[in-house]
């Protein structure tokens, strides 16, 4: 009977030991498993938790102690390498983002510089249009002028018109030559809502070019019509 009791006691102790080992192994595996989902941000916490779990339960793993120690070391090393690769990729991505943003700012600055230059050329073209209109002003009373007077004024208007068209052509040539550089550079990771400053500046320049062209063509057309009407009046008086 005593022998049986000792055997039962031994079996109970072994069972308790297996339960204890099983629980220790479970807790160790759980801590090791967390390494697979660790991120650069959570790595420090996960590693500290593993170290605490190893400290508390590794000895309790009994026959699986060495195996669990090896598993923990292996997964920890793999995770550190993975995190290192993630950090390196993140660093490179950040460097690229910063380089792209710097390039975007350089392109934007260049575009604004060119648009300012185009705006200066348009100022000259608009002054040319105003001079053209002033030159044509005397023809508003063409009925009171002789044909030679109308022809002389028309000749001055044509000269002013030619000068005006040259100024407008300079603007157009500049636009064709530098158009791609004046476009909005690609944004870096930020969605732009509504027209950008560059697009608004470009739109204003295009509107000014069209307005100069329309006004100068209108003045020249009207002056030529006045000249033709004056010539017809003179012909009519000869009949």
Long-range contacts (C-beta under 8 A, 24 or more apart in sequence): 17-62, 20-60, 20-62, 21-60, 21-61, 21-62, 21-63, 21-64, 23-57, 23-60, 24-57, 24-58, 24-60, 24-61, 24-62, 25-61, 25-64, 25-68, 27-53, 27-56, 27-57, 28-53, 28-54, 28-57, 28-58, 28-61, 28-68, 28-71, 28-72, 29-68, 29-71, 31-72, 32-68, 32-71, 32-72, 32-75, 35-75, 35-76, 35-78, 35-79, 36-75, 36-79, 38-79, 38-83, 39-83, 39-86, 40-83, 40-86, 40-87, 40-90, 43-79, 43-80, 43-83, 46-79, 47-76, 50-76, 97-188, 97-189, 100-188, 101-188, 103-185, 104-185, 104-186, 104-187, 104-188, 107-181, 107-185, 108-184, 108-185, 108-198, 110-181, 111-181, 111-182, 111-183, 111-184, 111-185, 111-198, 112-197, 112-198, 112-201, 114-178, 114-181, 114-182, 115-182, 115-198, 115-201, 115-202, 115-205, 117-174, 118-171, 118-174, 118-175, 118-178, 118-182, 118-205, 119-201, 119-205, 121-167, 121-170, 121-171, 121-174, 122-171, 122-205, 122-208, 122-209, 122-212, 124-167, 124-170, 125-164, 125-167, 125-168, 125-170, 125-171, 125-208, 125-209, 125-212, 126-208, 126-212, 128-160, 128-163, 128-164, 128-167, 128-168, 128-212, 128-216, 129-164, 129-212, 129-215, 129-216, 129-219, 131-160, 131-163, 131-164, 132-157, 132-160, 132-161, 132-163, 132-164, 132-215, 132-216, 132-219, 132-220, 133-215, 133-219, 135-160, 136-160, 136-219, 136-222, 136-223, 139-222, 139-223, 139-226, 142-226, 142-229, 142-230, 145-230, 147-230, 147-231, 147-233, 147-234, 150-226, 150-227, 150-230, 151-227, 151-230, 153-223, 154-223, 154-224, 154-226, 154-227, 157-219, 157-220, 157-223, 158-220, 158-223, 161-216, 161-219, 161-220, 164-212, 164-216, 165-216, 167-212, 168-209, 168-212, 168-213, 168-216, 171-209, 171-212, 172-209, 175-205, 175-206, 175-209
